Every structure is written in structure tokens, then in C-alpha cells.
């Protein structure tokens, strides 16, 4: 009877572990899918923003960003991200704290109320279209795993951004893998660059996979 009871206990524990794994890998995706539906509606209903020129030169007439008073709250939809090569289309939210990344990929914000993780070396928020590095982080294994296949991106692949002040096409230039403690990626760089980051390898947070993409085309609203 002792062995029988022990066997039942082990079976119960095993079932519990399997249910936990199933929720972690798939159940969290259901939550994120619902959040993304809500974010899609919110983004579609948000008004267009007057693009503001931010300097630079060249054929495109410089770079553009949103108005200087654009300060979205944690978890607000800020722009849409599309990566054709790996079939990704997500609404990006403001912030990269745990709660925000459960809703979708997160845009690294400047340090202000409501954000634990932030860009403390940036004076102003970096936005797509501007001549500055913009960083977006996302899950690789849970909560919809938007960056599951991020390692498949190669130089020349396109990353499309739809914001309320314009549409922007970035082109992947290189990829890198760094230690999780390496914070180089969140330091300011004076070029129109979009950086995508996620955990590496899958199911581990020991490293960070980083994809760099340079602004190639833009169309303002």
C-alpha cells in the first residue's frame, strides 16, 4: 500500500508538472493573443500624429519622429512591427518590464514614472524614424513567443514599422549574441537603427540575441 500511495503521488506530481509546462508554453500564448487583439483595436483607433523633423540630411529630407510631448503610458500600443521572413506581426507596447512583455514586444522607454527597466543614458525617447537607436525586446518561448525565430534573420531581411507618424522600413545589417549582463545595446547611437533583442538560446536567459537593422525607407503620415 505504501508503494501504491507513493506511485499515485508521483503520478499526481508528474501531471502537475506537465500542466504547468503546458500553461507556460501554450497557455500564456492565449493570454497574449487576447491582449494583442485589444491592442490592435486601440492602435487602429488612435489618431495620427504630426511627424516632427529631427535633423539629418540626405535625399529623404532628414529624419522624423512623433511630437516632443508624446509620452505613452506603460503597456500602451506605440507601433506595429512586421518581420516578413519569420512571419511576425505584432503590436509593440511601451515598456519592457515583465507585465508589458506579456502583452507583446516592448519598446525600451526613457526613465520616467511607471518603468523599472529604462534607458537611463537617453535624454529623449528614441522612436522609429529618428536618427537614434531604437530598442525592442520580446519573449522567445512564452507569451506568444514573438521572437521565437529571431535567429533566422539575415543581412538584407526587412523589418517594417507602422507608427502613427509614419511607416518605416529597416534592413537587417548584422546579428550578435552577447552575455545577458552586457548593456551595450541600450546605449545611445547617433544613427537611424532598430535593434531587436531576445533571450538566447531558447529556454534560457544566459545570453541575449541581438539583431541590428538600419533605416532604409520611410513614408510620413
HELIX and SHEET records of a PDB file:
HELIX    1   1 UNK A    2  UNK A   22  1                                  21    
HELIX    2   2 UNK A   23  UNK A   27  3                                   5    
HELIX    3   3 UNK A   28  UNK A   45  1                                  18    
HELIX    4   4 UNK A   84  UNK A   86  5                                   3    
HELIX    5   5 UNK A   98  UNK A  101  1                                   4    
HELIX    6   6 UNK A  150  UNK A  152  5                                   3    
HELIX    7   7 UNK A  184  UNK A  186  5                                   3    
SHEET    1   A 2 UNK A  52  UNK A  53  0                                        
SHEET    2   A 2 UNK A  64  UNK A  65 -1                                        
SHEET    1   B 9 UNK A  77  UNK A  83  0                                        
SHEET    2   B 9 UNK A  88  UNK A  94 -1                                        
SHEET    3   B 9 UNK A 106  UNK A 107  1                                        
SHEET    4   B 9 UNK A 133  UNK A 137 -1                                        
SHEET    5   B 9 UNK A 193  UNK A 200  1                                        
SHEET    6   B 9 UNK A 207  UNK A 220 -1                                        
SHEET    7   B 9 UNK A 166  UNK A 179 -1                                        
SHEET    8   B 9 UNK A 158  UNK A 163 -1                                        
SHEET    9   B 9 UNK A  77  UNK A  83 -1                                        
END                                                                             
